[in-house]
Amino acid sequence: MFRRRSEEASSATALAEQDETTQPRDPQAPKGRPTPKRSEAEAHRRTRVTVPKDRKEAAKQSRDRMRAEREKQRTALLEGDERYLPARDKGPVRKFARDYMDSRWSLAEFFLPYAVVVLILSVTRVQTLQLLSTLLFLVFFILVIADFARLGLGLRKSLANRFPGQNTRGAVAYALMRTLQMRRLRLPKPQVKRGERP
């Protein structure tokens, strides 16, 4: 009775050893690597994030990390640092699209101030001014659409010349939405002056 169990145990260990020899070793396994130097190990230990056992402390650390990331993104948006920009603003295609729009005048950037003027005129009790404000708004709206078409076609052509064979999808819409903001309020901040070609 004891003999039978010991035979089964020895056969099981023999099979396990055989499986270990036949299976290829995982290349990501820690064995087979050279032992790291002490300075490397200490640096790794310092940079490793320690997860606290307390849930409140873990949540606090997570909030601090998120706050630091947001601060990095905010400064990147103000200074134009490519490394920390949000994903929608990253890459040479998006940078070129931003510079292309920032170097040109567009009617769309004056849309908000113009809309305020039209709103004030439409609130007045003078019938002629109300009619005039509606007419001016329609004319300006048509001019903005024509300007959008001009800038969009020009940007599409420039992107095709500058980045042949690369994915430029969404760059034109991204740049046109940028022109709706006044130049001073655009984020990332404009890196080129008016008239300066990117």
C-alpha positions as CSV (number, residue, x, y, z in Angstrom):
1,M,0.0,0.0,0.0
2,F,2.8,2.5,0.9
3,R,4.8,1.1,-1.9
4,R,2.1,1.8,-4.6
5,R,1.8,5.5,-3.6
6,S,5.5,6.0,-3.6
7,E,5.7,4.6,-7.1
8,E,3.0,6.9,-8.3
9,A,4.7,9.9,-6.7
10,S,8.0,9.0,-8.3
11,S,6.4,8.5,-11.7
12,A,4.6,11.9,-11.3
13,T,7.9,13.7,-10.5
14,A,9.6,12.0,-13.5
15,L,6.8,13.2,-15.8
16,A,7.1,16.8,-14.4
17,E,10.8,16.8,-15.0
18,Q,10.3,15.5,-18.6
19,D,7.7,18.2,-19.3
20,E,10.2,20.9,-18.1
21,T,12.9,19.6,-20.4
22,T,10.6,19.4,-23.5
23,Q,8.9,22.8,-23.0
24,P,10.8,25.8,-24.5
25,R,11.8,28.3,-21.8
26,D,9.9,31.6,-21.9
27,P,12.3,34.3,-23.2
28,Q,10.8,36.8,-20.7
29,A,11.6,34.6,-17.7
30,P,14.1,36.1,-15.3
31,K,16.4,33.1,-15.5
32,G,19.2,33.3,-18.1
33,R,19.7,37.0,-17.7
34,P,22.9,38.4,-16.2
35,T,22.5,39.6,-12.6
36,P,22.0,43.4,-12.6
37,K,24.7,45.6,-11.1
38,R,24.0,47.0,-7.6
39,S,23.5,50.5,-8.9
40,E,20.9,49.3,-11.5
41,A,19.1,47.3,-8.9
42,E,19.0,50.3,-6.5
43,A,17.7,52.6,-9.2
44,H,15.0,50.1,-10.1
45,R,14.0,49.7,-6.5
46,R,13.7,53.5,-6.1
47,T,11.6,54.0,-9.2
48,R,9.3,51.1,-8.5
49,V,5.8,52.2,-7.4
50,T,5.0,50.8,-4.0
51,V,1.3,50.0,-3.7
52,P,0.0,50.9,-0.3
53,K,-2.1,48.5,1.6
54,D,-4.5,51.2,2.7
55,R,-7.2,52.0,0.0
56,K,-7.3,55.7,0.9
57,E,-3.6,56.0,0.5
58,A,-3.8,54.2,-2.9
59,A,-6.5,56.5,-4.0
60,K,-4.5,59.6,-2.9
61,Q,-1.4,58.3,-4.8
62,S,-3.6,57.7,-7.9
63,R,-5.0,61.3,-7.7
64,D,-1.5,62.7,-7.3
65,R,-0.3,60.8,-10.3
66,M,-3.2,62.0,-12.4
67,R,-2.7,65.6,-11.2
68,A,0.9,65.5,-12.2
69,E,0.0,64.1,-15.6
70,R,-2.6,66.8,-16.2
71,E,0.0,69.5,-15.2
72,K,2.5,68.1,-17.6
73,Q,-0.1,68.2,-20.4
74,R,-1.1,71.7,-19.5
75,T,2.4,73.0,-19.6
76,A,3.0,71.1,-22.9
77,L,-0.1,72.7,-24.4
78,L,1.2,76.2,-23.4
79,E,4.8,75.6,-24.5
80,G,4.2,73.1,-27.4
81,D,6.3,70.3,-25.9
82,E,5.6,67.3,-28.1
83,R,6.4,64.7,-25.5
84,Y,3.5,65.4,-23.1
85,L,0.8,66.6,-25.5
86,P,-2.5,64.7,-25.5
87,A,-2.8,62.0,-28.2
88,R,-5.1,64.1,-30.4
89,D,-2.3,66.8,-30.7
90,K,0.7,64.5,-31.1
91,G,2.7,63.8,-34.3
92,P,4.3,65.7,-37.2
93,V,1.0,65.7,-39.2
94,R,-1.0,67.5,-36.5
95,K,1.9,69.9,-35.8
96,F,2.0,70.8,-39.5
97,A,-1.8,71.3,-39.6
98,R,-1.6,73.6,-36.6
99,D,1.2,75.6,-38.0
100,Y,-0.5,75.9,-41.4
101,M,-3.7,77.4,-39.8
102,D,-1.8,79.6,-37.3
103,S,0.2,81.2,-40.1
104,R,-2.9,82.3,-42.0
105,W,-5.8,84.7,-41.4
106,S,-9.2,83.2,-41.3
107,L,-12.7,84.6,-40.9
108,A,-13.8,81.8,-38.6
109,E,-11.6,83.1,-35.7
110,F,-13.7,86.3,-35.6
111,F,-16.9,84.3,-35.5
112,L,-17.5,84.6,-31.7
113,P,-16.9,88.4,-31.5
114,Y,-19.1,88.9,-34.6
115,A,-21.8,86.7,-33.1
116,V,-21.8,88.9,-29.9
117,V,-22.3,92.0,-32.0
118,V,-25.1,90.4,-34.0
119,L,-26.8,89.3,-30.8
120,I,-26.7,92.8,-29.4
121,L,-28.2,94.2,-32.6
122,S,-30.9,91.5,-32.6
123,V,-31.9,92.4,-29.0
124,T,-32.6,96.1,-29.8
125,R,-36.2,97.1,-30.3
126,V,-35.5,98.8,-33.7
127,Q,-37.0,96.6,-36.4
128,T,-34.4,97.7,-39.0
129,L,-31.5,96.7,-36.8
130,Q,-32.9,93.3,-36.1
131,L,-33.4,92.6,-39.8
132,L,-29.9,93.9,-40.5
133,S,-28.3,91.7,-37.8
134,T,-30.0,88.6,-39.3
135,L,-28.8,89.5,-42.8
136,L,-25.3,90.2,-41.6
137,F,-25.2,86.9,-39.7
138,L,-26.2,85.0,-42.8
139,V,-23.7,86.8,-45.0
140,F,-20.9,86.2,-42.5
141,F,-21.9,82.5,-42.1
142,I,-21.6,82.0,-45.9
143,L,-18.3,83.7,-46.0
144,V,-17.0,81.5,-43.2
145,I,-18.0,78.3,-45.0
146,A,-16.3,79.6,-48.2
147,D,-13.2,80.4,-46.1
148,F,-13.3,76.9,-44.6
149,A,-13.4,75.3,-48.0
150,R,-10.4,77.4,-49.2
151,L,-8.3,76.6,-46.1
152,G,-9.3,72.9,-46.0
153,L,-8.4,72.3,-49.7
154,G,-5.1,74.2,-49.3
155,L,-4.2,72.2,-46.2
156,R,-5.2,68.9,-47.8
157,K,-2.9,69.7,-50.8
158,S,0.0,70.7,-48.5
159,L,-0.4,67.5,-46.4
160,A,-0.3,65.4,-49.6
161,N,2.9,67.1,-50.7
162,R,4.6,67.1,-47.3
163,F,3.5,63.6,-46.0
164,P,3.1,61.4,-49.1
165,G,1.9,57.9,-48.2
166,Q,1.3,58.7,-44.5
167,N,-2.1,58.6,-42.7
168,T,-3.4,62.2,-42.6
169,R,-7.0,61.3,-41.8
170,G,-8.7,63.8,-39.5
171,A,-6.0,66.4,-39.7
172,V,-8.0,68.8,-41.9
173,A,-11.1,68.7,-39.5
174,Y,-8.7,69.1,-36.6
175,A,-7.1,72.2,-38.1
176,L,-10.5,73.7,-39.2
177,M,-11.8,73.3,-35.6
178,R,-8.7,75.2,-34.4
179,T,-9.6,78.2,-36.6
180,L,-12.9,78.6,-34.8
181,Q,-10.9,79.7,-31.7
182,M,-9.3,83.1,-31.5
183,R,-5.6,82.9,-32.0
184,R,-4.8,84.0,-28.4
185,L,-7.0,81.2,-26.9
186,R,-5.7,78.3,-29.1
187,L,-4.1,75.3,-27.4
188,P,-1.4,74.2,-28.1
189,K,-0.2,77.8,-28.4
190,P,0.7,78.9,-31.9
191,Q,4.4,78.3,-32.7
192,V,4.5,80.4,-35.9
193,K,3.7,84.0,-36.7
194,R,1.2,85.3,-39.2
195,G,2.5,85.1,-42.7
196,E,5.3,82.7,-41.7
197,R,5.1,79.5,-43.7
198,P,5.5,76.2,-41.8
